[in-house]
Amino acid sequence: MGLSFQTVPTPAEPSALVHPPGRFADVRRVAETGSTNTDLLALARAGAPEGVVIVTDHQTAGRGRLGRVWEAPPGSSLLVSVLCRPALPLARTHLVTVTAGLAAADAIEEVAGFRPSLKWPNDLVVETPAGTRKLAGLLAESVVEGSTLRAVVVGMGMNVRWPDPLPDELAATATAVNHVAGREVSVDDVLAAWLAALERRYGVLHAEGGIATIAEAHRAACSTLGRRVRVELADGAVEGEAVDVDDDGHLVLDVEGTRQTVAVGDVIHLRPAP
């Protein structure tokens, strides 16, 4: 499996590309950019249609949640953003990110032979003897007019073919697809599989009953549920058992017998008490 690309001078001036089939066929590759999300948000605000994809070998200003910097050696990771214009109410925007995360798990299973889980709110992870290790992170940014959702740009950074061992500053929290698979894995193969899976999952989201279907698939894939967790909030931290993800994408905790809903925060999976 693979995609054929030509390099584009800038995202705003794409060259003709060989298109993969499906809704997400307009794939534009740049050798280097600041942030694929930033580039694609500009195109979205300028009226670009749903389905534009920007992929790069290296980001100089990649970012994750809460403004964190996302760094990766050139060529080691899948760094990609897609433009969606979903027919969803604003409160359900999170389902686009969930759909992309489920599609990423599908792609890794197809290409690398193992299936990661989703860690709330927006990571792909695998469980190792040493604990939870991150494979990928997703970041969704929206274009909203009034109370109307006009566009969602979903960016993903996935560790695909990293050297072994990982740098010391990452080894305690991260891993890569090639490390888990035990063999080399092609970034373009993962991209092709992800776009195909995203086409399927996004179609489900917009089908009758699709919102409930994707939400339930999220609950089934979410490794945070059923675990004791600590959630780092802006004003402190809370510990409890993660018992649900509600229809608005919020994490529901059981904190000493009281339900508490968390809209945003960093989750740490805690080891079970001995």
Secondary structure per residue as TSV (DSSP state, phi and psi in degrees):
chain	resnum	aa	ss	phi	psi
A	1	M	-	360.0	143.9
A	2	G	-	-176.5	162.5
A	3	L	-	-114.8	148.6
A	4	S	-	-105.3	133.0
A	5	F	-	-127.0	156.4
A	6	Q	-	-116.5	149.3
A	7	T	B	-75.6	138.4
A	8	V	-	-103.4	143.9
A	9	P	S	-62.5	-46.7
A	10	T	B	-146.3	159.1
A	11	P	T	-59.1	-27.5
A	12	A	T	-78.9	-16.4
A	13	E	B	-129.3	71.3
A	14	P	-	-72.2	145.6
A	15	S	-	-83.6	168.7
A	16	A	-	-66.2	138.3
A	17	L	-	-123.6	157.4
A	18	V	-	-78.1	124.5
A	19	H	-	-95.8	131.0
A	20	P	-	-70.4	156.1
A	21	P	S	-69.9	157.1
A	22	G	S	107.1	-177.4
A	23	R	S	-63.1	-36.0
A	24	F	S	-97.5	60.3
A	25	A	-	-96.9	-18.4
A	26	D	E	-89.1	80.4
A	27	V	E	-94.4	122.3
A	28	R	E	-118.8	121.6
A	29	R	E	-106.1	134.5
A	30	V	E	-122.7	142.7
A	31	A	S	-65.6	-39.0
A	32	E	-	-153.3	144.3
A	33	T	B	-153.7	168.7
A	34	G	S	-67.6	-58.0
A	35	S	-	-152.9	127.3
A	36	T	H	-64.8	-33.5
A	37	N	H	-63.4	-45.0
A	38	T	H	-61.0	-44.8
A	39	D	H	-60.8	-44.1
A	40	L	H	-76.1	-32.4
A	41	L	H	-60.9	-39.1
A	42	A	H	-63.0	-42.2
A	43	L	H	-65.4	-39.1
A	44	A	H	-62.2	-44.5
A	45	R	H	-68.3	-24.5
A	46	A	T	-84.5	-1.0
A	47	G	T	101.2	12.4
A	48	A	-	-59.3	145.1
A	49	P	-	-77.1	162.5
A	50	E	T	-57.5	142.8
A	51	G	T	108.4	-9.4
A	52	V	E	-67.7	136.3
A	53	V	E	-126.1	130.1
A	54	I	E	-116.6	128.8
A	55	V	E	-129.8	143.4
A	56	T	E	-137.9	158.6
A	57	D	S	-85.2	-21.8
A	58	H	-	-155.8	133.8
A	59	Q	B	-112.3	135.4
A	60	T	S	-96.5	-13.3
A	61	A	S	-141.4	38.2
A	62	G	-	-64.3	149.0
A	63	R	B	-142.1	155.2
A	64	G	-	-115.5	-157.7
A	65	R	G	-63.7	151.6
A	66	L	G	59.8	28.1
A	67	G	G	74.6	11.6
A	68	R	-	-67.4	151.6
A	69	V	B	-84.7	136.2
A	70	W	-	-108.6	118.3
A	71	E	-	-121.3	141.3
A	72	A	-	-153.9	142.6
A	73	P	-	-61.3	144.4
A	74	P	T	-53.4	132.7
A	75	G	T	81.9	-2.4
A	76	S	S	-89.3	-18.7
A	77	S	E	-134.8	158.0
A	78	L	E	-87.1	112.1
A	79	L	E	-117.5	106.9
A	80	V	E	-150.3	149.0
A	81	S	E	-135.5	146.0
A	82	V	E	-126.0	147.1
A	83	L	E	-101.6	120.6
A	84	C	E	-118.2	145.0
A	85	R	-	-125.7	74.2
A	86	P	-	-75.4	147.3
A	87	A	-	-88.1	73.8
A	88	L	-	-133.4	149.3
A	89	P	-	-67.6	155.2
A	90	L	G	-56.9	-35.3
A	91	A	G	-67.6	-14.6
A	92	R	G	-105.5	14.7
A	93	T	T	-54.4	-36.2
A	94	H	H	-57.9	-23.8
A	95	L	H	-67.3	-23.2
A	96	V	H	-68.0	-42.7
A	97	T	H	-64.2	-42.8
A	98	V	H	-59.6	-44.4
A	99	T	H	-59.9	-43.4
A	100	A	H	-65.2	-37.7
A	101	G	H	-67.1	-42.4
A	102	L	H	-62.0	-40.8
A	103	A	H	-64.3	-36.1
A	104	A	H	-65.0	-40.6
A	105	A	H	-63.4	-40.9
A	106	D	H	-57.6	-45.4
A	107	A	H	-65.7	-43.5
A	108	I	H	-63.5	-41.3
A	109	E	H	-61.1	-41.5
A	110	E	H	-67.9	-44.5
A	111	V	H	-87.4	-38.4
A	112	A	H	-109.8	-9.8
A	113	G	S	84.3	12.7
A	114	F	-	-140.2	158.8
A	115	R	-	-118.3	116.6
A	116	P	-	-76.8	166.0
A	117	S	E	-106.0	171.4
A	118	L	E	-101.7	127.3
A	119	K	E	-101.9	126.9
A	120	W	T	-63.1	136.3
A	121	P	T	-96.2	-18.6
A	122	N	T	-157.0	34.4
A	123	D	E	-117.5	153.0
A	124	L	E	-103.3	131.1
A	125	V	E	-137.3	162.4
A	126	V	E	-127.3	151.7
A	127	E	E	-94.6	130.6
A	128	T	E	-123.9	165.6
A	129	P	T	-56.1	-26.0
A	130	A	T	-88.9	-4.6
A	131	G	E	125.7	-171.7
A	132	T	E	-73.5	133.0
A	133	R	E	-126.9	135.6
A	134	K	E	-84.4	132.6
A	135	L	E	-100.8	-37.6
A	136	A	E	-155.1	154.5
A	137	G	E	-130.0	146.7
A	138	L	E	-119.0	146.0
A	139	L	E	-136.6	119.3
A	140	A	E	-105.2	135.0
A	141	E	E	-130.7	136.4
A	142	S	E	-112.0	154.3
A	143	V	E	-110.4	116.3
A	144	V	E	-124.5	135.4
A	145	E	E	-118.6	113.1
A	146	G	T	63.6	-118.0
A	147	S	T	-109.7	16.8
A	148	T	E	-106.3	128.6
A	149	L	E	-80.7	116.0
A	150	R	E	-95.5	-34.9
A	151	A	E	-160.8	153.2
A	152	V	E	-132.1	126.1
A	153	V	E	-103.6	120.4
A	154	V	E	-107.8	118.2
A	155	G	E	-103.9	146.9
A	156	M	E	-137.1	134.2
A	157	G	E	-117.0	117.3
A	158	M	E	-122.8	127.8
A	159	N	E	-75.3	112.6
A	160	V	-	-111.7	-49.8
A	161	R	S	-136.0	70.5
A	162	W	-	-91.1	152.7
A	163	P	-	-65.7	157.9
A	164	D	S	-116.9	125.2
A	165	P	S	-83.2	166.4
A	166	L	-	-67.7	157.1
A	167	P	-	-56.5	149.4
A	168	D	H	-54.9	-36.5
A	169	E	H	-72.6	-12.1
A	170	L	H	-110.1	-22.8
A	171	A	H	-59.0	-29.0
A	172	A	T	-81.1	-11.6
A	173	T	T	-129.3	-18.4
A	174	A	B	-128.2	165.4
A	175	T	-	-149.7	-176.6
A	176	A	-	-135.4	157.3
A	177	V	H	-58.4	-42.6
A	178	N	H	-67.1	-31.2
A	179	H	H	-67.7	-43.2
A	180	V	H	-71.9	-40.9
A	181	A	H	-71.7	-25.2
A	182	G	T	75.7	23.1
A	183	R	S	-160.4	168.9
A	184	E	-	-69.0	142.3
A	185	V	-	-132.3	135.0
A	186	S	-	-82.4	130.6
A	187	V	H	-61.3	-41.9
A	188	D	H	-67.6	-32.7
A	189	D	H	-64.6	-41.2
A	190	V	H	-66.3	-41.4
A	191	L	H	-60.4	-47.2
A	192	A	H	-60.7	-43.6
A	193	A	H	-67.1	-36.7
A	194	W	H	-66.2	-43.9
A	195	L	H	-63.9	-38.3
A	196	A	H	-66.3	-42.8
A	197	A	H	-68.4	-37.5
A	198	L	H	-64.4	-38.9
A	199	E	H	-56.0	-46.0
A	200	R	H	-67.7	-49.5
A	201	R	H	-66.4	-39.1
A	202	Y	H	-66.7	-35.7
A	203	G	H	-62.9	-41.3
A	204	V	H	-61.2	-43.3
A	205	L	H	-55.6	-35.8
A	206	H	T	-95.6	1.0
A	207	A	S	-81.7	167.7
A	208	E	T	-60.5	129.3
A	209	G	T	75.6	9.1
A	210	G	H	-68.8	-33.9
A	211	I	H	-60.6	-46.4
A	212	A	H	-65.7	-36.9
A	213	T	H	-64.2	-46.6
A	214	I	H	-68.5	-39.5
A	215	A	H	-62.4	-40.2
A	216	E	H	-69.9	-38.6
A	217	A	H	-62.1	-35.7
A	218	H	H	-63.1	-47.0
A	219	R	H	-59.9	-41.2
A	220	A	H	-66.7	-31.0
A	221	A	H	-93.0	-9.0
A	222	C	B	-84.3	109.8
A	223	S	T	-75.5	-7.7
A	224	T	T	-73.4	-31.5
A	225	L	T	-68.9	140.7
A	226	G	T	82.9	4.0
A	227	R	S	-114.3	155.3
A	228	R	E	-81.6	130.5
A	229	V	E	-135.5	158.8
A	230	R	E	-114.7	129.2
A	231	V	E	-109.8	118.7
A	232	E	E	-84.8	118.1
A	233	L	E	-108.8	169.4
A	234	A	T	-62.3	-30.3
A	235	D	T	-111.7	21.5
A	236	G	E	142.4	-153.6
A	237	A	E	-140.6	155.5
A	238	V	E	-135.6	141.7
A	239	E	E	-118.0	144.0
A	240	G	E	178.4	-175.4
A	241	E	E	-93.7	128.9
A	242	A	E	-76.6	117.4
A	243	V	E	-113.1	-16.6
A	244	D	E	-166.9	160.0
A	245	V	E	-117.2	117.9
A	246	D	-	-77.9	179.0
A	247	D	T	-68.3	-14.1
A	248	D	T	-95.1	6.1
A	249	G	S	83.3	9.7
A	250	H	-	-85.4	145.7
A	251	L	E	-83.9	131.4
A	252	V	E	-106.5	124.8
A	253	L	E	-111.5	147.4
A	254	D	E	-100.5	108.3
A	255	V	E	-109.5	97.0
A	256	E	T	51.7	46.2
A	257	G	T	89.0	-2.9
A	258	T	E	-113.8	132.0
A	259	R	E	-77.2	132.5
A	260	Q	E	-132.8	130.9
A	261	T	E	-101.7	131.5
A	262	V	E	-116.3	122.7
A	263	A	S	-84.6	-36.1
A	264	V	S	-152.5	144.7
A	265	G	-	166.6	166.3
A	266	D	E	-95.3	128.3
A	267	V	E	-103.3	133.7
A	268	I	E	-115.6	122.1
A	269	H	E	-74.9	121.9
A	270	L	-	-93.2	145.9
A	271	R	-	-71.2	144.3
A	272	P	-	-59.9	146.7
A	273	A	-	-63.7	140.6
A	274	P	-	-67.3	360.0
